[in-house]
Amino acid sequence: MLSVLGIALAITCVMVVRTISSSFAITGADSVTDVLGGAQLWAVPAAGVHYDSEVQALVADGPAPAITSPEGWRAVKTLSGTTTVNGKPVSLRGSDEIASGQAVLGSAVAQRLGVRDGDRIGVGGQELTIGIRGDGQSVTVATALAQSVVGDHGWWTVFAPAGQEKSRSLGATFGGAVGLPSTADPSVKPDPAGAGLIYDTVGGSGPLTFDQKFSALFSGKVTGSTLGIISIIGLVLGFIIAVSSFLAAVQERRREFGIMSSIGLADEVLYFFLVESAVVFVAAYVLGVLTAGIAVALVIPGIATPIAWLQAAGMVAGFLPAMAIVGALIPVHRLLQQRPVDLLGAR
């Protein structure tokens, strides 16, 4: 039981961190997809953008860069900031496509606010009629109203000319026309002293898309943090507990193994011990995974998702065969290589 609890505790530590990491990765991909809306380029302010976990959306940190769209290109300016609706913080965006007196909500933020299509909410001192569209976490209102609340903070999403949507040089071409640097790497930050930065979501090399690269940044921040280091230490401790427990069990049964080996049951000894070890590992895994799921659901329900929990469970399951081989198979196999008379000797 102590072995099961020790290994389960280690698995719980890793599971919690990996669940949070996977949740942020999923959230990162969803948030950037929500921002782009099918655009090929994303022009962000010099101050950059950040993910606000409280409103669960990307938010601009400064005024959108000044852009005059070249002929054939379509650039859409979106104001971005945060506000409070029904006592809860939300992401607020402004768009010229939204009529005055209207507010378009994603289904996720509508659920969080407890409102439905046709209800009314107050934003910036105005009563707006709700329309639910998409599944995002933002409240989108008319540009003038958004500007009165968040100022000029925002970004541009740029659509390439017809027939050029898949070109690998869109960022360089558009950036050269408007005087802004471009990159296909989401880890590159805008120069605070510059005018802004264009992210090219089509260009770049490698098998990963821009959304996937962006989500990897979210995941890396968690696994590279102090919390991630603690989880690795917990996993190592769990491995040590497993190995030491099975080594002790093997040594305690030397005479038993010697008797069985002397009558030709060496293979049965090996199978018996492996089955016993498998029961311990499976019990510890199930206990650790369930405990982590309950802990994450109670502490950070707004971030963790069932999909992230399942992904973390699958990743942690990959460590079990290594623990079983090193902790159970190798010790008992080495023991059975000895002569039965040596195993029957007093210890």
Disulfide bonds with the S-S distance in Angstrom:
none
